[in-house]
Each structure stands twice: as structure tokens, then as C-alpha cells.
Amino acid sequence: MAQRTMRRAVLGAVLVLGALGVGGAVLTSLLAGGDPATGDGGPRGVEAELVIERAHQGAAALVGKGDYAEAEAVARAALDTWADEQRLHLVLGEALIGQRRWEEAYAAMDEAVRLGPDSAEYRFLMGTIAFEAGELALSEHQYTLAQQQAPGNPKHPLYRAQVQRALGDVEGARRSLGLVTALDETIPQAWAGLAGLALDSGNAGAALEYIRRARALEPAGPAYRLIESKALRREGRPREAAEVLIGAPMPNAASAREVLAELGLSLGLLGEAGEAARAYAEASVRWPDDAALAYQSAVWHERAGDVEAALGAARRAVILGHEGARDLAARLVADR
């Protein structure tokens, strides 16, 4: 019974691997349960190793092409017979990651490291999978294991810090980021992370020091400009804060909302509502389907005293489905 089960599993692997160049004599030998090269009657002779490696390579090639479901099928067919092959579990994990099936991908990787050998890269990948699955504590645990296995790699404490911050472990995140900068001071994300933590704790001066180190390494980083602007505004320097954001790249509506919200705070402190209104109007033209930008354009035009422009923007926001736009439009009509 067990031999028939093995033969059916091997046949399944053979069907998906036939196009990969495995010879007929090899397949015949495998289906017979023997190894013509060694005389071994078990399933793990030289020719079986060939089929396993072809399965692994075939699945990996499919992953590389983005054919994740097909890669999963190849890996699972081979695992039906060779369940103790780490490389098959690893490529199955990759195929499941491609399909965003995080819990199954984590299980595949967990089995791979159980079989061994373990490695920091496998633990790092498990940490990332757990993060995507929303399992933050498990993610932090795996990043910690990766860090323990490769203490000289700054990538592991960098990612661990992000999870620690999400878990509310501010001091842990600060220690991890400090370790990153000690290992490699040229990683801008670490300095930006320290700046974010400093801002959260109300230390705008330290935030400025950190974020300027990040911007020196990556001047074009839009997120870094935003942090610097926030720090300047909190230090009572709204003019400089606004200037940092003038011309900041806004590749999409979400980034525009974030940048303009901060710019509006600084311009508001400067009494320049008209400038904020103009910036929102331009963004609303660029992303005409974004209800939040249309609404904020209306808000700032009202603050600038341009009721007609405010009403036009508010009506667009109503059409786009913004919840607060209808009340704003009604008030603007009443105030005309």
C-alpha cells in the first residue's frame, strides 16, 4: 500500500517535470522503486536526487516568472514523496508568499528551518512573513533570532526596530536603531527612524539632528523632508518648515495629502492660507478623483476668504463622496 502511494506521488511529480528534461530511464527506475545507478531499492538514490533537484529548480523558475500557483503545484507534488527535503519547503514558501498566503507561507518556512539547516536569512524571511500576517510579536521574535545568528548584519535590527515601534516598545526600537547606526552609519532609514522616535517624544532638536543625517545620505527622500518640516515647525520655525516642503515630490494622492497637511500647518501659522489653498487646488486638479484633497481645497479657500472657490471645491468633494463636504457646502451657500 505504501509503495503504491509512493508510486502515485512520484508519478505526479513526473507529470509536471516531464518538460524539465528528466529522462525516461530515470523515471522508469523511480516508478519501479529502485536506483539503476546504485542498486539501492529505496527512493533516495542518485536518480531520485535528480528528480528532487529538477522539481526544486522547476518550481523556482516558475516563481521567478510569477507563476506562483504552478510553482506551488510542482513543490507540493514533489513533497508528497520527499517531505523531508528542505529546499522543497523553501520554494513552496516562496510560491505561497507570491500568492500572499502568509500563514501557509510561514508554516512552510517553519518546516524548512525545523528540517535544517537554519539560517539568519530564513529567520529574517519568517519575520517579514509574520509581519505581513499581522503577527507582530512573532515577527519581532524571528527578527531577533536572525539578529542573533548574524549579529553583524544591520538589516535585522533595522527591521526589528520597525516592529518594536509598532508594538509600542519605544526603548527597544531606539536600541535597535542605535545598533544599526553603530554597524553601518550610512543607512538613512536608521537615522530617520531615530528622528521619528525623537519627534514622538517631543525632542524636536534631536529629531532635526537625526533627520539631517538621513537627508545627507538620501537628499531626495520625501519622507525625510516631511520629518524635517515637522521638527522645524515644532521648534517654532514655520517659514523654514514650509520651505522644506516646497517642491517636495508627491508621486501619488496619498503622499500629496500627507505633505500638504503638514505644509498647511506651517502656512497657517504664517497667516498664508491663500498659499495653502493654492497648493491644495493644484493637487486637486492633479488627482481629480481624490475626495480628501477636494475637501481640503474647500477648507483652505474658505480660510483664505475665497467663498466661490471654496464652494466649487466643496461641491466636487460631495460628488466624490466625502462625508463632511455636504455640511461645508451648505454652510458656504448660506454665507454667500
C-alpha positions in Angstrom: 0.0 0.0 0.0 2.8 2.4 0.9 4.7 1.5 -2.2 1.6 2.2 -4.4 1.2 5.6 -2.6 4.8 6.5 -3.3 4.5 5.4 -6.9 1.4 7.7 -7.4 3.2 10.6 -5.8 6.3 10.1 -7.9 4.1 9.8 -11.0 2.5 13.2 -10.1 6.0 14.7 -9.9 6.9 13.1 -13.2 3.9 14.6 -15.0 4.9 18.1 -14.0 8.6 17.5 -14.5 8.5 15.8 -17.9 9.1 19.0 -19.7 12.1 19.8 -17.5 14.2 17.2 -19.2 14.2 14.2 -16.9 15.0 11.1 -18.9 12.6 8.1 -19.4 15.0 5.6 -18.0 15.3 7.6 -14.8 11.5 7.8 -14.5 11.0 4.1 -15.1 13.6 3.3 -12.4 11.9 5.6 -9.9 8.5 4.2 -10.6 9.9 0.7 -10.1 11.3 1.9 -6.7 15.0 1.3 -7.5 18.1 3.2 -8.5 19.8 1.8 -11.5 22.9 3.8 -10.7 23.4 2.4 -7.2 21.2 -0.7 -7.0 19.6 1.0 -4.0 16.0 -0.2 -3.6 15.0 3.0 -1.6 13.6 6.2 -3.1 16.7 8.4 -2.3 19.3 7.2 -4.8 21.2 9.4 -7.3 18.3 9.4 -9.7 15.8 10.4 -7.0 18.1 13.3 -6.1 18.0 14.4 -9.7 14.2 14.4 -9.8 14.1 16.4 -6.5 16.5 19.0 -7.8 14.7 19.3 -11.0 11.4 19.8 -9.0 13.1 22.4 -7.0 14.6 24.2 -10.0 11.4 24.0 -11.9 9.3 25.4 -9.0 11.9 28.2 -8.5 11.8 29.0 -12.2 8.0 29.3 -12.0 8.3 31.6 -9.0 10.7 33.7 -10.9 8.2 34.1 -13.7 5.4 34.9 -11.3 3.6 31.6 -11.9 3.0 31.1 -8.2 0.1 28.6 -8.3 2.0 26.4 -10.8 5.1 26.6 -8.6 3.1 25.6 -5.6 1.7 22.6 -7.5 5.2 21.4 -8.5 6.5 21.8 -5.0 3.6 20.0 -3.4 3.7 17.1 -5.9 7.4 16.6 -5.0 6.7 17.0 -1.3 4.1 14.2 -1.4 7.1 11.8 -1.7 10.0 13.7 -0.3 8.5 15.6 2.7 11.9 15.9 4.4 13.5 18.0 1.6 14.2 21.5 3.0 14.6 23.0 -0.4 11.1 21.9 -1.5 9.6 23.5 1.6 11.6 26.7 0.9 10.4 27.0 -2.7 6.8 26.2 -1.6 7.1 29.1 0.9 8.2 31.4 -1.9 5.3 30.3 -4.1 2.8 31.0 -1.2 4.4 34.4 -0.5 3.7 35.3 -4.1 0.1 34.5 -3.5 0.0 36.5 -0.3 -1.0 33.4 1.7 1.0 34.4 4.7 0.0 31.8 7.3 0.7 28.9 4.9 4.0 30.5 3.8 5.0 30.8 7.4 4.2 27.2 8.0 6.3 26.1 5.0 9.2 28.1 6.2 8.8 26.9 9.8 9.0 23.3 8.5 12.1 24.2 6.4 14.0 25.5 9.4 12.9 22.6 11.5 14.4 20.2 8.9 17.5 22.4 8.8 19.9 23.8 8.3 18.7 27.0 9.9 20.0 30.4 8.8 19.6 34.1 9.6 18.1 34.8 6.2 15.4 32.2 6.7 14.5 33.7 10.1 14.5 37.2 8.5 12.1 36.0 5.9 9.9 34.4 8.5 9.9 37.7 10.4 8.7 39.5 7.3 6.0 36.9 6.6 4.7 37.2 10.2 4.6 41.0 9.9 2.6 40.7 6.7 0.2 38.3 8.5 -0.2 40.9 11.3 1.6 38.7 13.8 3.8 41.5 15.2 5.1 39.6 18.3 6.1 36.6 16.2 7.7 38.9 13.6 9.8 40.6 16.3 10.8 37.1 17.6 12.0 36.0 14.2 13.9 39.2 13.6 15.6 38.7 17.0 16.6 35.2 16.0 18.0 36.5 12.7 20.0 39.1 14.6 21.4 36.5 17.0 22.6 34.4 14.1 24.1 37.2 12.1 24.9 40.0 14.7 27.0 41.9 12.2 24.1 42.4 9.7 22.4 45.8 10.3 19.3 44.7 8.3 18.0 42.6 11.1 17.9 45.2 13.9 16.6 47.8 11.3 13.5 45.7 10.6 13.2 44.6 14.2 13.1 48.3 15.3 10.1 48.9 13.0 8.2 46.1 14.6 9.2 47.1 18.1 7.9 50.6 17.4 4.6 49.2 16.1 4.4 47.1 19.3 4.9 50.2 21.4 8.4 49.2 22.6 10.0 52.6 22.1 13.1 52.0 24.1 13.7 48.6 22.3 13.3 50.3 18.9 15.7 53.1 19.9 18.3 50.5 21.0 17.9 48.5 17.8 18.3 51.7 15.6 21.3 52.7 17.6 22.8 49.3 16.9 22.1 49.8 13.2 24.0 53.1 13.1 26.9 51.5 15.1 27.1 48.7 12.5 26.7 51.0 9.5 26.2 54.7 9.8 25.4 55.1 6.1 21.8 53.7 6.4 19.4 56.7 6.1 16.4 54.7 7.3 18.0 54.2 10.7 18.6 57.9 11.2 15.1 58.7 10.0 13.8 56.1 12.5 15.6 57.8 15.3 14.3 61.1 14.2 10.7 59.8 14.3 11.2 58.5 17.8 12.6 61.8 18.9 9.6 63.6 17.4 7.2 61.3 19.2 9.0 62.0 22.5 8.8 65.8 21.9 12.5 66.3 21.2 12.4 68.3 18.0 16.1 69.3 18.3 17.3 65.7 18.3 14.9 64.9 15.5 16.4 67.6 13.4 19.9 66.3 14.0 19.0 62.8 13.1 16.9 63.6 10.0 19.6 65.9 8.6 21.9 62.9 8.7 19.4 60.9 6.8 18.9 63.6 4.2 22.6 64.0 3.8 22.7 60.3 2.8 19.5 60.4 0.7 18.6 64.0 -0.2 15.6 63.2 -2.3 13.8 61.1 0.3 10.3 62.7 0.5 9.6 61.1 3.9 12.7 62.7 5.3 11.7 66.1 4.2 8.3 65.6 5.9 10.0 64.7 9.2 12.4 67.7 9.0 9.4 70.0 8.3 7.6 68.7 11.3 10.6 69.2 13.5 11.2 72.7 12.3 7.5 73.7 12.9 7.6 72.3 16.4 10.7 74.3 17.1 8.7 77.4 16.1 10.3 77.9 12.7 7.3 77.6 10.4 8.9 79.6 7.5 11.8 77.1 7.3 9.3 74.2 7.7 7.3 75.4 4.8 10.3 75.9 2.6 11.5 72.3 3.2 8.2 71.1 1.7 8.0 73.5 -1.3 8.7 71.3 -4.3 8.6 68.1 -2.4 7.8 65.1 -4.7 4.3 63.9 -4.5 4.1 60.8 -6.7 0.5 59.9 -5.7 -2.6 61.3 -3.9 -1.7 59.7 -0.6 1.7 61.4 -0.5 0.1 64.7 -1.5 -2.4 64.5 1.4 0.4 63.9 3.8 2.8 66.6 2.5 0.0 69.2 2.1 -1.4 68.6 5.5 2.0 69.4 7.1 2.5 72.4 4.7 -0.9 73.7 5.6 0.0 73.7 9.3 3.1 75.8 8.7 1.4 78.2 6.2 -1.5 78.6 8.7 1.0 79.7 11.4 2.4 82.2 8.9 -1.1 83.5 8.1 -0.8 82.4 4.5 -4.0 80.5 4.0 -4.1 81.6 0.3 -0.8 79.7 -0.4 -2.2 76.6 1.2 -5.4 76.9 -0.8 -3.4 77.2 -4.0 -1.3 74.1 -3.2 -4.4 72.1 -2.4 -6.2 73.4 -5.6 -3.2 72.3 -7.7 -3.2 68.9 -6.1 -6.9 68.5 -6.6 -6.5 69.2 -10.3 -3.7 66.6 -10.5 -5.8 64.0 -8.6 -9.4 64.9 -9.5 -10.9 61.8 -8.0 -9.5 62.3 -4.5 -12.3 63.4 -2.2 -10.0 64.4 0.7 -7.9 66.8 -1.5 -11.1 68.4 -2.9 -12.4 68.9 0.6 -9.2 70.4 2.0 -9.1 72.7 -1.0 -12.5 73.9 0.0 -11.5 74.3 3.7 -8.4 76.4 2.8 -10.1 78.5 0.2 -12.7 79.4 2.9 -10.0 80.3 5.3 -8.4 82.5 2.6 -11.8 84.3 2.1 -12.5 82.9 -1.4 -16.0 81.6 -0.9 -16.8 80.9 -4.5 -13.7 78.7 -5.0 -14.4 77.0 -1.6 -17.9 76.2 -2.7 -16.8 74.8 -6.0 -14.3 72.5 -4.3 -16.8 71.5 -1.6 -19.3 70.5 -4.3 -16.7 68.4 -6.0 -16.0 66.7 -2.7 -19.7 66.0 -2.3 -19.8 64.3 -5.7 -16.7 62.3 -4.7 -18.4 61.1 -1.5 -16.6 63.0 1.2 -18.6 62.7 4.4 -18.1 66.3 5.7 -18.3 68.0 2.4 -22.1 68.3 2.3 -22.3 70.3 5.5 -19.4 72.5 4.4 -21.1 73.2 1.1 -24.4 74.1 2.8 -22.7 76.5 5.2 -20.9 78.2 2.3 -24.1 78.6 0.4 -25.7 80.2 3.5 -22.7 82.5 3.9 -22.8 83.8 0.3 
